[in-house]
Amino acid sequence: MPRAPGQVDEAKTQAILDAAAELAATLGPKVSMEAIARRAGVSKQTLYNRFPSRLEIARALATRRSDLLTQPLQSGGDAEAVLTAYATGLLEKIVRENAAGALRSVALMSTEAPELAQAVYQAGPATGQGRLADWLAAQTRAGRLNTPDPVAAAEMFAGMTLGHAHLRAFLGIAQPEIDTAARAHETAQRFLRAFAV
């Protein structure tokens, strides 16, 4: 079925983002728009129509990751199940998917392109932490948890979940073998005990 005039082909948008993520992980932050278009199998015009700059691509990638990681917060499940699923997503992204290339790319570009690093942080980690803080605040209002400072609690939960995984990824040090499901579940249980009503 042909698209209506002005309708965006979502498959092409996702192909662009997939290509940009793959290339940034291997080539770093200076990957060209031409290389992204070539890898995605789209014209440069199509690429620029959707993403006028690398900053917009980086922001879209961070938003996509944040949306994926925070899906459990929308599930309506019990607190332990939600936090376990959220922790599992964090661990999978950092430990299992080896986010070293992406982390190093953002860190390396932060001095020469601070606006790009800021956009990635705001659209990705900051948004995810904000959504978790909002969820924790809602749980507190409902009387299921007691998080006097949901923002600090959200950051604490991420830290408990990841430990040094971010640092190892950034430094290119191999991640130890862990049982992701068990680690996520234990983190959720300990966090819930700390903030029990």
C-alpha positions as a Markdown table, in Angstrom:
| # | Residue | x | y | z |
|---|---|---|---|---|
| 1 | Met | 0.0 | 0.0 | 0.0 |
| 2 | Pro | 1.5 | 3.3 | -1.0 |
| 3 | Arg | 2.2 | 6.0 | 1.7 |
| 4 | Ala | 0.1 | 9.1 | 1.8 |
| 5 | Pro | 1.9 | 12.3 | 0.9 |
| 6 | Gly | 4.1 | 13.5 | 3.7 |
| 7 | Gln | 3.9 | 10.1 | 5.5 |
| 8 | Val | 7.2 | 9.0 | 6.9 |
| 9 | Asp | 8.4 | 5.5 | 6.2 |
| 10 | Glu | 9.2 | 4.3 | 9.7 |
| 11 | Ala | 11.2 | 1.3 | 8.5 |
| 12 | Lys | 13.7 | 3.8 | 6.9 |
| 13 | Thr | 13.9 | 5.8 | 10.0 |
| 14 | Gln | 14.7 | 2.7 | 12.1 |
| 15 | Ala | 17.3 | 1.6 | 9.4 |
| 16 | Ile | 19.0 | 5.0 | 9.7 |
| 17 | Leu | 19.1 | 4.7 | 13.5 |
| 18 | Asp | 20.4 | 1.1 | 13.4 |
| 19 | Ala | 23.1 | 2.1 | 10.9 |
| 20 | Ala | 24.1 | 5.1 | 13.0 |
| 21 | Ala | 24.3 | 3.0 | 16.2 |
| 22 | Glu | 26.5 | 0.3 | 14.5 |
| 23 | Leu | 28.8 | 2.8 | 12.9 |
| 24 | Ala | 29.2 | 5.0 | 16.0 |
| 25 | Ala | 30.1 | 1.9 | 18.0 |
| 26 | Thr | 32.9 | 1.0 | 15.6 |
| 27 | Leu | 34.0 | 4.3 | 14.1 |
| 28 | Gly | 33.3 | 6.7 | 16.9 |
| 29 | Pro | 31.6 | 10.0 | 17.0 |
| 30 | Lys | 32.9 | 11.4 | 13.8 |
| 31 | Val | 31.1 | 9.0 | 11.5 |
| 32 | Ser | 29.9 | 10.8 | 8.5 |
| 33 | Met | 26.3 | 11.3 | 7.5 |
| 34 | Glu | 27.2 | 9.8 | 4.1 |
| 35 | Ala | 28.4 | 6.6 | 5.7 |
| 36 | Ile | 25.2 | 6.4 | 7.8 |
| 37 | Ala | 23.0 | 6.8 | 4.7 |
| 38 | Arg | 25.0 | 4.2 | 2.8 |
| 39 | Arg | 24.8 | 1.7 | 5.6 |
| 40 | Ala | 21.1 | 2.3 | 6.0 |
| 41 | Gly | 20.4 | 1.9 | 2.3 |
| 42 | Val | 18.8 | 5.3 | 1.9 |
| 43 | Ser | 19.7 | 8.5 | 0.0 |
| 44 | Lys | 21.4 | 11.3 | 1.7 |
| 45 | Gln | 18.3 | 13.4 | 1.1 |
| 46 | Thr | 16.2 | 10.9 | 2.9 |
| 47 | Leu | 18.6 | 10.9 | 5.8 |
| 48 | Tyr | 18.7 | 14.7 | 6.1 |
| 49 | Asn | 14.9 | 15.0 | 5.7 |
| 50 | Arg | 14.6 | 12.9 | 8.9 |
| 51 | Phe | 17.7 | 14.0 | 10.8 |
| 52 | Pro | 19.2 | 17.3 | 9.7 |
| 53 | Ser | 22.4 | 16.7 | 11.8 |
| 54 | Arg | 24.4 | 14.1 | 13.8 |
| 55 | Leu | 23.1 | 15.8 | 16.9 |
| 56 | Glu | 19.5 | 14.9 | 15.9 |
| 57 | Ile | 20.5 | 11.3 | 15.2 |
| 58 | Ala | 22.3 | 11.0 | 18.5 |
| 59 | Arg | 19.3 | 12.5 | 20.3 |
| 60 | Ala | 17.0 | 10.0 | 18.5 |
| 61 | Leu | 19.2 | 7.0 | 19.4 |
| 62 | Ala | 19.3 | 8.1 | 23.1 |
| 63 | Thr | 15.5 | 8.6 | 23.1 |
| 64 | Arg | 14.9 | 5.1 | 21.5 |
| 65 | Arg | 17.1 | 3.5 | 24.1 |
| 66 | Ser | 15.4 | 5.3 | 27.0 |
| 67 | Asp | 12.0 | 4.4 | 25.7 |
| 68 | Leu | 13.0 | 0.7 | 25.6 |
| 69 | Leu | 14.6 | 0.7 | 29.0 |
| 70 | Thr | 11.6 | 2.4 | 30.7 |
| 71 | Gln | 8.9 | 0.2 | 29.2 |
| 72 | Pro | 8.6 | -1.8 | 32.4 |
| 73 | Leu | 7.5 | 1.4 | 34.3 |
| 74 | Gln | 4.3 | 1.4 | 32.2 |
| 75 | Ser | 3.4 | -2.2 | 32.8 |
| 76 | Gly | 1.3 | -1.7 | 35.9 |
| 77 | Gly | 2.9 | -4.7 | 37.6 |
| 78 | Asp | 3.9 | -5.0 | 41.2 |
| 79 | Ala | 6.9 | -3.0 | 42.3 |
| 80 | Glu | 9.3 | -6.0 | 42.5 |
| 81 | Ala | 8.5 | -7.2 | 39.0 |
| 82 | Val | 8.8 | -3.7 | 37.6 |
| 83 | Leu | 12.1 | -2.9 | 39.2 |
| 84 | Thr | 13.5 | -6.3 | 38.3 |
| 85 | Ala | 12.5 | -5.8 | 34.6 |
| 86 | Tyr | 14.0 | -2.3 | 34.7 |
| 87 | Ala | 17.3 | -3.5 | 36.3 |
| 88 | Thr | 17.4 | -6.4 | 33.7 |
| 89 | Gly | 17.2 | -3.8 | 30.9 |
| 90 | Leu | 20.0 | -1.7 | 32.3 |
| 91 | Leu | 22.3 | -4.8 | 32.8 |
| 92 | Glu | 21.5 | -6.1 | 29.3 |
| 93 | Lys | 22.4 | -2.8 | 27.7 |
| 94 | Ile | 25.7 | -2.2 | 29.6 |
| 95 | Val | 26.9 | -5.7 | 30.4 |
| 96 | Arg | 25.5 | -8.0 | 27.7 |
| 97 | Glu | 25.4 | -5.7 | 24.7 |
| 98 | Asn | 28.9 | -4.3 | 25.6 |
| 99 | Ala | 28.1 | -0.6 | 25.4 |
| 100 | Ala | 31.8 | 0.3 | 25.6 |
| 101 | Gly | 32.0 | 1.8 | 22.1 |
| 102 | Ala | 29.0 | 4.0 | 22.6 |
| 103 | Leu | 30.1 | 5.1 | 26.0 |
| 104 | Arg | 33.6 | 6.0 | 24.9 |
| 105 | Ser | 32.3 | 7.8 | 21.8 |
| 106 | Val | 30.1 | 10.1 | 23.9 |
| 107 | Ala | 32.9 | 10.7 | 26.4 |
| 108 | Leu | 35.4 | 11.5 | 23.7 |
| 109 | Met | 33.2 | 13.9 | 22.0 |
| 110 | Ser | 32.1 | 15.7 | 25.2 |
| 111 | Thr | 35.0 | 18.2 | 25.1 |
| 112 | Glu | 34.8 | 19.1 | 21.4 |
| 113 | Ala | 31.0 | 18.8 | 21.0 |
| 114 | Pro | 29.5 | 19.4 | 24.5 |
| 115 | Glu | 26.1 | 20.1 | 23.0 |
| 116 | Leu | 26.1 | 16.6 | 21.5 |
| 117 | Ala | 27.0 | 14.9 | 24.8 |
| 118 | Gln | 24.4 | 17.0 | 26.6 |
| 119 | Ala | 21.7 | 16.1 | 24.1 |
| 120 | Val | 22.6 | 12.4 | 24.4 |
| 121 | Tyr | 22.6 | 12.6 | 28.2 |
| 122 | Gln | 19.3 | 14.5 | 28.4 |
| 123 | Ala | 17.4 | 12.3 | 25.9 |
| 124 | Gly | 18.8 | 9.1 | 27.3 |
| 125 | Pro | 20.0 | 8.6 | 30.8 |
| 126 | Ala | 18.4 | 11.7 | 32.3 |
| 127 | Thr | 15.0 | 10.9 | 30.7 |
| 128 | Gly | 15.2 | 7.3 | 32.0 |
| 129 | Gln | 16.1 | 8.4 | 35.5 |
| 130 | Gly | 13.4 | 11.0 | 35.4 |
| 131 | Arg | 10.8 | 8.4 | 34.4 |
| 132 | Leu | 12.0 | 6.1 | 37.2 |
| 133 | Ala | 11.8 | 9.0 | 39.7 |
| 134 | Asp | 8.2 | 9.7 | 38.6 |
| 135 | Trp | 7.3 | 6.1 | 39.0 |
| 136 | Leu | 8.9 | 6.0 | 42.5 |
| 137 | Ala | 7.0 | 9.2 | 43.4 |
| 138 | Ala | 3.7 | 7.6 | 42.3 |
| 139 | Gln | 4.5 | 4.5 | 44.3 |
| 140 | Thr | 5.1 | 6.7 | 47.3 |
| 141 | Arg | 1.9 | 8.6 | 46.8 |
| 142 | Ala | 0.0 | 5.3 | 46.6 |
| 143 | Gly | 1.5 | 4.2 | 49.9 |
| 144 | Arg | 3.5 | 1.3 | 48.4 |
| 145 | Leu | 7.0 | 2.8 | 48.9 |
| 146 | Asn | 8.6 | 5.5 | 51.0 |
| 147 | Thr | 11.0 | 7.5 | 48.8 |
| 148 | Pro | 11.2 | 11.0 | 50.3 |
| 149 | Asp | 13.5 | 12.0 | 47.4 |
| 150 | Pro | 12.5 | 10.0 | 44.3 |
| 151 | Val | 15.2 | 11.6 | 42.1 |
| 152 | Ala | 18.0 | 10.5 | 44.5 |
| 153 | Ala | 16.4 | 7.1 | 44.9 |
| 154 | Ala | 16.2 | 6.6 | 41.1 |
| 155 | Glu | 19.9 | 7.4 | 40.8 |
| 156 | Met | 20.7 | 5.1 | 43.7 |
| 157 | Phe | 18.7 | 2.3 | 42.0 |
| 158 | Ala | 20.7 | 2.6 | 38.8 |
| 159 | Gly | 24.0 | 2.7 | 40.8 |
| 160 | Met | 23.0 | -0.4 | 42.7 |
| 161 | Thr | 22.1 | -2.2 | 39.5 |
| 162 | Leu | 25.2 | -1.4 | 37.5 |
| 163 | Gly | 27.9 | -1.2 | 40.1 |
| 164 | His | 31.1 | -0.6 | 38.1 |
| 165 | Ala | 29.7 | -1.9 | 34.8 |
| 166 | His | 29.7 | 1.6 | 33.3 |
| 167 | Leu | 33.2 | 2.2 | 34.3 |
| 168 | Arg | 34.5 | -1.1 | 33.0 |
| 169 | Ala | 32.6 | -0.5 | 29.7 |
| 170 | Phe | 34.1 | 3.0 | 29.4 |
| 171 | Leu | 37.6 | 1.7 | 30.1 |
| 172 | Gly | 37.2 | -1.3 | 27.8 |
| 173 | Ile | 37.7 | -3.8 | 30.6 |
| 174 | Ala | 36.0 | -7.1 | 30.2 |
| 175 | Gln | 32.8 | -7.5 | 32.2 |
| 176 | Pro | 32.7 | -10.3 | 34.7 |
| 177 | Glu | 30.2 | -13.1 | 34.1 |
| 178 | Ile | 27.0 | -12.4 | 36.0 |
| 179 | Asp | 23.6 | -14.0 | 36.3 |
| 180 | Thr | 21.7 | -11.0 | 35.0 |
| 181 | Ala | 18.3 | -12.2 | 36.1 |
| 182 | Ala | 19.5 | -13.0 | 39.6 |
| 183 | Arg | 21.4 | -9.7 | 39.9 |
| 184 | Ala | 18.4 | -7.7 | 38.8 |
| 185 | His | 16.0 | -9.5 | 41.2 |
| 186 | Glu | 18.4 | -9.1 | 44.1 |
| 187 | Thr | 18.8 | -5.4 | 43.4 |
| 188 | Ala | 15.1 | -4.9 | 43.2 |
| 189 | Gln | 14.5 | -6.8 | 46.5 |
| 190 | Arg | 17.2 | -4.9 | 48.4 |
| 191 | Phe | 16.0 | -1.5 | 47.1 |
| 192 | Leu | 12.4 | -2.3 | 48.1 |
| 193 | Arg | 13.5 | -3.3 | 51.6 |
| 194 | Ala | 15.5 | 0.0 | 51.9 |
| 195 | Phe | 12.4 | 2.1 | 50.9 |
| 196 | Ala | 9.7 | -0.1 | 52.4 |
| 197 | Val | 6.7 | 1.6 | 54.0 |
